[in-house]
Structure formats: C-alpha cells, structure tokens
C-alpha cells in the first residue's frame, strides 16, 4: 500500500506474507513532488516488478525515482510540456517483447490519447504517438486494463453509465 500527501511526504506498507505489514515513512523523499500542481503516481516503469514513484505536474513536467526495494534511486527528469492540461497515467499499453512489463507514460487530453513508450530502463522514448486517429472518450472517463488477458492494457471508456473498449 502507498500513501502520499500534498506536502511531498510518502509512506509504504509492505506485506510480510503473514497477514501483517511493515510500515515505512520515506524521509529521503520528503518534499519530493510536494510543489504546487504536483501529484504522485506509482508505476513499474522499468519492468522489474517493483512499483516506482513518479511525479507529474500541471505544467507538464515529469520525474521518476526507481524502487530498489525499500529505498529509491536518484530523481530522473523526463521533460516538460508533455501532457500539459491533460491527465498523465501509466499503463502497459505498448507491447514490447524485450521488456513486456514496463509501463508506458500515457496522456489523455480531451478525447485524444498519446503514448511515450517505456524503454524498460526507467526512461521513456523521446517520440510521442497518438493512440487513435481521432477523438474517443474524454480524459476523465478513460481507463486502462488488460481485459482480454493478452498481457497488454486495453483502452476503456466509462461515461454516463455507458462502457466501451478498444482491445488489442
């Protein structure tokens, strides 16, 4: 389990395998992603089965720190003005045989959806691709999940009680 607040404090609860948890406050991360407009997400961006911490903000800036288990690697800056005004999410959307579990950086902006694929090492491709040719589903209604069980996430839209899906 994870917990983040607007001051840039971060906690995790690690399951011990016996119905108990080890709780840890990450003092080394204090004030990381605590700036105005910043929000924390957790995603496995290098495909090692550990949740890495990411920071995204309303100015379109992105950072990450890879998990080493109970600690974090150095902060990596992924650039500015990407997904400014949109919603940044992380999803295993782009199939890649070399690092199939690394989550990609997704941007949902209005009805448009964009991707910066993970390179499997904690970094993302410098190029951005549009996922669909035209507008489909608003950003608030967009979800990503592997519905058909093929190992990559599908694009799901939930709006006003209606549900649609693009499976791949």
C-alpha positions in Angstrom: 0.0 0.0 0.0 1.1 3.6 -0.6 0.2 6.9 0.8 1.3 10.4 -0.5 0.2 13.8 0.7 0.4 17.3 -0.8 3.5 18.2 1.3 5.6 15.7 -0.5 5.6 13.0 2.2 5.4 9.3 1.2 4.7 6.1 3.1 4.5 2.5 2.1 3.2 -0.6 3.7 5.0 -3.8 2.7 3.2 -7.1 3.2 5.2 -9.6 5.2 3.4 -12.7 3.9 1.8 -13.5 7.2 -1.2 -11.1 7.3 1.0 -8.3 8.8 2.6 -5.3 7.2 5.9 -3.4 7.6 5.2 0.3 7.5 7.9 2.8 6.3 8.0 6.5 6.1 10.4 7.6 3.4 12.3 10.5 4.9 14.6 10.7 1.9 11.6 11.5 -0.3 10.4 14.4 1.9 9.2 17.3 -0.3 9.7 15.3 -3.5 6.7 16.1 -5.6 5.3 18.4 -2.9 5.3 21.5 -5.2 2.1 23.3 -6.3 0.3 21.3 -9.1 2.4 18.2 -8.4 0.9 14.7 -8.0 2.4 11.3 -7.3 1.7 8.1 -9.2 3.1 4.7 -8.7 4.0 2.5 -11.7 6.6 -0.1 -12.7 8.3 1.9 -15.4 11.4 -0.4 -15.8 9.6 -3.7 -15.7 11.3 -5.2 -12.6 8.0 -5.9 -10.8 8.6 -3.1 -8.2 6.4 0.0 -8.0 8.5 3.1 -8.9 7.4 6.5 -7.8 6.6 9.2 -10.4 5.8 12.9 -10.1 3.8 14.7 -12.7 2.5 18.3 -12.5 0.0 20.6 -14.2 2.8 22.3 -16.1 3.5 19.1 -18.0 6.7 18.2 -16.2 7.6 14.6 -15.2 10.1 12.9 -12.8 10.6 9.4 -11.5 12.7 7.5 -8.9 13.2 3.8 -9.4 12.5 1.5 -6.5 15.3 -0.6 -5.1 13.1 -2.5 -2.7 12.9 -0.4 0.4 14.7 2.7 -1.0 14.8 4.8 -4.1 17.3 5.7 -6.8 18.1 9.2 -7.9 15.5 11.5 -9.4 15.3 11.4 -13.2 13.7 14.3 -15.1 11.6 13.2 -18.2 11.0 16.7 -19.7 8.4 19.5 -19.7 5.3 20.5 -21.7 4.2 16.9 -22.3 0.6 16.3 -21.4 0.2 19.9 -20.1 -3.5 20.3 -19.5 -4.1 16.6 -19.8 -4.1 13.6 -17.4 -0.9 11.6 -17.2 -1.3 7.9 -16.4 1.0 4.9 -16.6 -0.1 1.7 -18.4 1.4 -1.4 -20.0 -0.2 -0.4 -23.3 2.6 -0.8 -25.9 3.6 -4.4 -26.4 7.4 -4.8 -26.3 8.9 -8.3 -26.2 12.2 -7.1 -24.6 10.6 -5.5 -21.5 6.9 -6.5 -21.6 6.0 -5.4 -18.1 7.4 -1.9 -18.2 4.6 0.7 -18.0 4.4 3.4 -20.6 3.6 7.1 -20.0 0.1 7.9 -21.3 -1.5 11.2 -21.8 -5.3 11.6 -22.0 -6.1 15.1 -23.3 -9.7 15.8 -24.1 -10.8 12.9 -26.3 -7.2 12.3 -27.6 -4.7 9.7 -26.2 -1.0 9.8 -26.6 1.9 7.5 -25.5 5.6 7.8 -24.7 6.7 4.1 -24.6 8.9 2.9 -21.8 12.4 1.9 -22.8 12.5 -0.6 -20.0 15.3 1.1 -18.0 13.3 3.9 -16.2 13.4 6.2 -19.2 10.8 6.9 -22.0 11.0 7.2 -25.7 11.5 10.8 -26.8 8.8 10.5 -29.5 5.1 10.7 -28.8 2.5 8.7 -30.7 -1.3 9.3 -30.9 -3.0 6.1 -29.9 -6.1 6.5 -32.1 -6.7 8.5 -35.3 -9.4 10.7 -33.9 -11.1 11.8 -30.6 -12.6 9.0 -28.5 -13.7 9.2 -24.9 -12.9 12.2 -22.6 -9.9 12.1 -20.3 -11.9 11.7 -17.1 -13.7 8.6 -18.5 -10.6 6.9 -19.8 -9.2 3.8 -18.1 -6.5 1.2 -19.0 -6.7 -2.5 -18.1 -5.9 -5.9 -19.7 -9.4 -7.0 -20.3 -8.7 -9.8 -22.8 -5.7 -11.3 -21.0 -3.1 -10.9 -23.7 -0.6 -9.1 -21.5 -1.1 -5.5 -22.6 -3.7 -3.0 -21.5 -6.8 -2.1 -23.4 -8.3 1.3 -23.7 -11.6 1.6 -21.8 -14.2 4.4 -21.8 -16.8 4.8 -19.0 -19.1 7.8 -19.5 -22.6 8.3 -18.0 -23.3 4.6 -17.5 -22.0 3.6 -21.0 -19.0 1.4 -21.4 -16.8 0.9 -24.5 -13.5 -0.7 -25.1 -10.7 -0.9 -27.7 -8.9 -4.2 -27.2 -5.6 -5.1 -28.8 
